[in-house]
Amino acid sequence: MCDTCGCGDPHAHDHSHPHDHSHGPSHDHGHPPPVRTLPVQKSALELNQRLADQNRGWFRAKGLTVYNLLSSPGSGKTTLLERTLREMPRAAAIVGDLQTENDAVRLRASGAQAIQITTGATCHLDAHMVAHALEKLDADGLKTLFIENVGNLVCPASYDLGENRRVVLLSVTEGEDKPLKYPVIFRNADLVLITKIDLADAVGFDREKALAAIRQTAPKAQILELSAKTGTGFDAWTAWLAG
């Protein structure tokens, strides 16, 4: 989680620090100080879940189907969305990155709405960030919303954004064992997309090994293979979105 990966503000706490203790050498030999466990992480996730449920209600009221796209950096999320938004009417995107609006600018070139969330030092999107982005979204006439999460296979897995379905991308350039190394994010996927298959031969991608790893960690997920660059497998992706 974020308290170990370092994405959060180390000075931001939701508990107080009492200062009625001595900062000098301890003379209480044989009696260790009491230990208190503060469930900060649990509280943060509980708050996020309440906000995610509010987002979900908003999406439902607007008649939106929402997809949370997750992956490591460079797996092809933005390229996939560029092509998807060009071919899919009445769709929009929310994009998360630590810095810059580069991906949102790329997606706006498709003619669709694309709202950038700049997270600073935070390595995931949360429901609160998404709620603020929705204030900028013109939902009239929209049917589909894609949320392109920050590239990271760890922290985003724990944060519900209010989405209907989760899509996890695995590019052929990442190695076949990524699902085994990062099982949590794959376990919660509705769909696993193997991307950049046009590069499979060039990088020596072992397809059967990758499929076995996905099936082991995400036995309920559907698996599709595509290349957003060449269009191979793209029809299956749009059919899944329409299903």
C-alpha positions as a printed Julia matrix, in Angstrom:
243×3 Matrix{Float64}:
   0.0     0.0     0.0
   0.93    3.64   -0.22
   2.47    3.94    3.23
   5.16    1.52    2.11
   5.63    2.54   -1.53
   6.14    6.19   -0.6
   3.49    7.81   -2.78
   1.74    9.59    0.04
   2.69   12.71    1.96
   4.86   11.52    4.87
   3.69   14.5     6.95
  -0.04   13.97    6.37
  -1.68   11.94    9.14
  -5.26   11.63   10.23
  -4.33   11.2    13.88
  -2.72   13.48   16.42
   0.66   13.1    18.07
   0.51   13.71   21.81
   3.65   15.42   23.13
   3.35   14.72   26.83
   6.22   12.22   26.69
   9.87   12.88   27.3
  12.3    13.1    24.41
  15.31   12.42   26.65
  16.89    9.08   27.53
  14.51    6.57   29.07
  15.17    5.45   32.63
  12.28    2.95   32.74
  14.44   -0.16   32.46
  12.56   -3.4    31.87
   9.24   -1.74   30.95
   8.94   -1.1    27.21
   6.64    1.74   26.2
   3.07    0.8    25.27
   2.37    0.12   21.6
  -0.69    1.53   19.89
  -1.9     0.28   16.51
  -3.58    2.98   14.46
  -5.74    1.58   11.62
  -5.06    4.52    9.3
  -4.96    2.4     6.16
  -8.28    0.74    6.99
  -9.94    4.1     7.63
  -8.64    5.49    4.34
 -10.06    2.57    2.38
 -13.39    2.78    4.2
 -13.67    6.46    3.3
 -12.72    5.7    -0.28
 -15.4     3.0    -0.45
 -18.09    5.43    0.68
 -17.01    7.93   -1.97
 -16.82    5.17   -4.6
 -20.4     4.19   -3.8
 -21.42    7.82   -4.28
 -19.64    7.87   -7.65
 -21.39    4.65   -8.6
 -24.75    6.2    -7.83
 -23.87    9.23   -9.95
 -22.83    7.0   -12.86
 -26.04    5.03  -12.58
 -28.15    8.2   -12.55
 -26.38    9.4   -15.71
 -26.74    6.04  -17.46
 -22.96    5.6   -17.75
 -21.03    2.35  -18.0
 -17.61    2.94  -16.47
 -14.39    1.0   -17.07
 -11.3     1.3   -14.86
  -8.18    0.57  -16.94
  -5.17   -0.54  -14.92
  -1.66   -1.61  -15.86
   2.02   -0.93  -15.42
   3.47    2.13  -17.21
   3.91    1.7   -20.96
   1.44   -1.13  -21.47
  -0.54    0.81  -24.07
  -3.55    2.18  -22.17
  -3.5     5.57  -23.89
  -2.94    4.1   -27.36
  -5.83    1.71  -26.77
  -8.09    4.57  -25.7
  -7.05    6.75  -28.64
  -8.35    4.16  -31.06
 -11.35    3.22  -28.92
 -12.56    6.81  -28.57
 -12.19    7.4   -32.31
 -14.36    4.38  -33.1
 -16.79    4.52  -30.19
 -19.38    7.3   -30.13
 -20.68    8.85  -26.91
 -17.6     7.94  -24.87
 -15.23   10.01  -22.73
 -12.14    9.48  -20.59
 -10.64   10.52  -17.29
  -6.86   10.15  -17.22
  -4.57    9.87  -14.2
  -0.85   10.71  -14.22
   1.61   12.07  -11.7
   2.47   15.06  -13.92
   1.55   16.65  -17.3
  -1.63   16.61  -19.36
   0.06   14.81  -22.24
  -2.26   11.8   -22.3
  -5.43   13.9   -22.06
  -4.2    16.04  -24.96
  -3.63   12.89  -27.03
  -7.12   11.61  -26.25
  -8.83   14.93  -26.99
  -7.47   14.68  -30.52
 -10.04   11.91  -31.04
 -12.8    14.46  -30.55
 -13.88   12.99  -27.22
 -13.84   14.62  -23.81
 -10.71   13.79  -21.82
 -10.2    15.13  -18.31
  -6.74   14.97  -16.76
  -6.16   14.22  -13.08
  -2.63   15.16  -12.01
  -1.89   13.27   -8.82
   1.5    14.78   -7.9
   3.24   12.14   -5.77
   0.29    9.75   -5.52
   0.64    6.52   -7.48
  -3.07    5.76   -7.92
  -6.44    7.36   -8.47
  -8.98    7.31   -5.67
 -12.72    7.91   -5.61
 -12.34   11.46   -4.29
 -10.1    12.48   -7.23
 -12.57   10.97   -9.68
 -15.49   12.78   -8.04
 -13.74   16.11   -8.58
 -13.01   15.22  -12.22
 -16.7    14.48  -12.74
 -17.46   18.11  -11.95
 -15.76   18.95  -15.27
 -17.47   16.21  -17.28
 -20.4    16.97  -19.56
 -22.3    13.72  -19.18
 -25.2    14.67  -21.45
 -25.42   12.08  -24.2
 -22.56    9.97  -22.9
 -22.9     6.22  -22.57
 -19.36    5.12  -21.71
 -16.63    6.5   -19.47
 -13.1     5.13  -19.36
 -10.87    5.88  -16.38
  -7.22    5.45  -17.27
  -5.56    4.84  -13.92
  -1.99    5.76  -13.03
   0.49    3.21  -14.36
   1.12    0.98  -11.35
   0.34   -2.66  -10.57
   0.2    -2.28   -6.77
  -1.75    0.56   -5.16
  -4.56    1.02   -7.72
  -5.74   -2.52   -7.01
  -7.06   -1.48   -3.59
  -9.09    1.56   -4.66
 -12.63    1.22   -5.96
 -13.48    4.25   -8.09
 -17.14    3.38   -8.57
 -16.52    1.62  -11.89
 -18.67   -1.14  -13.35
 -15.81   -3.23  -14.67
 -12.04   -3.5   -14.33
  -9.72   -4.05  -17.26
  -6.07   -4.95  -16.64
  -3.6    -4.65  -19.5
  -0.52   -6.83  -19.9
   1.77   -5.99  -22.8
   3.91   -8.65  -24.46
   6.99   -6.56  -23.63
   6.51   -6.9   -19.85
   7.19  -10.61  -19.38
   4.84  -13.53  -19.06
   5.07  -13.8   -15.28
   3.7   -10.35  -14.37
   0.36  -11.83  -13.2
   2.23  -14.1   -10.81
   4.28  -11.21   -9.43
   1.29   -8.88   -9.0
  -1.65  -11.23   -8.44
  -4.01   -8.87   -6.59
  -4.61   -6.5    -9.47
  -5.17   -9.4   -11.89
  -7.38  -11.3    -9.47
  -9.95   -8.49   -9.45
 -10.04   -8.04  -13.23
 -13.14   -8.62  -15.32
 -10.99   -8.62  -18.45
  -7.26   -9.07  -19.03
  -6.06   -7.54  -22.28
  -2.8    -8.81  -23.72
  -1.58   -5.8   -25.7
   1.05   -5.03  -28.35
   0.74   -8.5   -29.84
   2.31   -7.17  -33.04
   5.59   -7.18  -31.07
   5.22  -10.71  -29.68
   7.65  -12.42  -32.03
  10.22   -9.66  -31.77
  10.4    -9.88  -27.97
  10.11  -13.68  -27.77
   6.76  -13.59  -25.98
   5.69  -17.0   -24.65
   1.93  -16.83  -25.19
   1.02  -20.11  -23.5
   3.07  -19.26  -20.42
   1.36  -15.88  -20.16
  -2.11  -17.38  -20.56
  -1.36  -19.95  -17.86
  -0.21  -17.21  -15.48
  -3.36  -15.16  -16.12
  -5.65  -18.14  -15.66
  -3.92  -19.01  -12.4
  -4.31  -15.54  -10.89
  -7.53  -14.41  -12.6
  -9.58  -17.55  -13.28
 -12.84  -15.6   -13.69
 -11.49  -12.96  -16.05
 -12.01  -13.04  -19.78
  -8.79  -12.81  -21.81
  -8.42  -10.95  -25.1
  -5.35  -10.28  -27.25
  -4.98   -7.22  -29.45
  -2.78   -4.65  -31.07
  -4.14   -1.13  -30.91
  -1.53   -0.14  -33.51
  -2.49   -2.65  -36.21
  -6.1    -3.25  -35.18
  -5.65   -7.0   -34.74
  -8.15   -8.23  -32.15
  -9.79   -4.81  -31.84
 -13.22   -6.03  -32.92
 -13.25   -8.49  -30.01
 -12.47   -5.62  -27.62
 -15.31   -3.42  -28.9
 -17.65   -6.42  -28.85
 -16.76   -7.02  -25.2
 -17.47   -3.37  -24.4
 -20.85   -3.66  -26.12
 -21.74   -6.89  -24.35
